[in-house]
Amino acid sequence: MLLGNMLLALAWAALQGEFSLPSLVTGYVVGYFILLGLVRGHVLATSPYIGRIHRVLGLAAFFLWELVRANFRLAVDVATPSYQMKPGIVAVPLDATRESEILLLAMLINLTPGSVALDVSPDRKVMYVHVMYIETPEAARAEIKNGFERRVLEVLG
């Protein structure tokens, strides 16, 4: 399916008469929707490629939502006279086992304002995360596990 999508992108660029990055990206997106329509119309067999793209886009959308939400919360806290921060360090047990999964999870946590992945235990079963706005440790753990970790495992698992 990936090869088919790339060939459709090249065909699109050839039909446009321009092999530029925007043309190829547009062709890739159009090709993806063509393949999606063929899979949904039962012309092609179900493909893990289609599902993986959905999961990657879901992770990206979730990350962007969390990024906006965290920035807004931090901006409101800085702009108001009251102090809403309740910092703490939480030990998050990991379901992620591979280095790539743990690395992506740590990167997503670190890129979101208000949280920093501090360390991973030597046995790679626990990640220590500094959270700026913590209600309870259980809620912070659940937010990380049900948010980023679940989606990372769906994409890479």
N, C-alpha and C positions, 0 to 999 in steps of 0.2 A: 504494500500500500504506500509506503514512503516513496519507493521508486516511482510508482504511478503518479503520486502527487508531484514529485519533482519533474516528471516528464510533462505533466499538464501545465506546470509553471513555465517550463521552457517553450511549450507550444503556445501559451498565452503571450509570452514575450515575443516569439516569432511572429505571431499574428499582429501584434502591436508594432512590429518593426523596430523595436528598441530593447536591447538587452541590458537594461539598467537595473539597479537594485530595487527601486520602487515598482518597476514593471514585473520583476521576478517575484517580489513579495505579494503583489496583487494577484499574480497568476497562481501563486501557492495557495492563497486564501480562497480564490475562486475554485481551484482544483480540489481543495479540501471539501468545500461545500458540494461539489459535484460527486466526489466519492461518498460523502455522507448521504446524499440523496440516493445513490445507487445501493448503498448498504441498507438504508431504511426501506427502499423499494424492493428489497430482496433480490436485486439483480446480482449483487456481489455477496459473498459469504461474510458473516460478521468478522470484523477485524479488530485485534487488540490495538492496532494503530489508532483507530478512531476513538476508542475509549481512553487511551493514554493522552491524546490531545485534549480531550475534555477534562481529564484530571489535572493536566498541567495548567490549562486555562483556569480551572477552578482554584488551584493553589495560587496562581497569580492574582486572581480577583480577590481572594480572601486576604492575601498579603496587602494588596492596595487598600482594601477596606480597613484592615488593622492599622496600617500606616497612617491613614487619614484620621482614624478615630484616636490613635495615640497622640498624634500631633495636635489635634484639637483639644484633647484633655490637658495636655501639657501647656498649651497656649492659654487656655482658660485659667489654669492654676497660676501661671506666671502673671497674668493680667489682673487677677483679683487679689484683694488684700488678704483674704483668708488662705491658710496653708492646708492643702488637701492631701499632701504626700504622706504616705504611710509605707516607707521603704522596708524591705526585708529580703532575706535570702531563703530560697525555697529549694529543697532537694526534690527533683522530679525523677521518678523511676522511669527508665526508658524501655520502650518496646522496640525501638530502633536498635539494630545490632551491627549493621555494616557501617564502616567509616564514612561512606558517602552520605548515608541517611543522617548520621549524627552531625556531620559537617554542615549539610544543608539546613538542618534544624537549628543549629547554633547560629548560622549566618542569618536566618530569618528572624530569630530572636534578637540578635544584635542590631539588625537594621531597623527594628521597631523601637521608636523612642520610649523610654521608660522601662526597658528590660535589657539585661546583659547576661549572656551565658558566661559564667565565670570559669567553670571547670567541669571536667567529666571524670568520674571515678576511674581508677586504674582498670577495673573489670568492665568498664563501659556500660554499667547498668544504671548509673545515676548521673544526672546533670544538675549542677548547682547554678541557679539562676537568681540574679538580683532583680527584684521587681520593685518599681517605684511606688505603685499604687496597689497595695495588698489589703484585701478585706480579711481573708483567712488563707492560711497556707493551702488548704484543700481546694479552695476556689481557684487559686493561682495555678496549682498543679492541673486541675481539671481544664482550665482555660488553655494551657499549653498542650496538654495531651489531646484534648478534643478538637483543638484548633490546628495548630501547626503540625504537631507530630502525626496526627491521623492523616492529614493531607500529604505530608512528605512520604509516609509509608505507602499511600495509595499511588503516588507517582513513581517512587523508586522501588517499591516492594514487589 
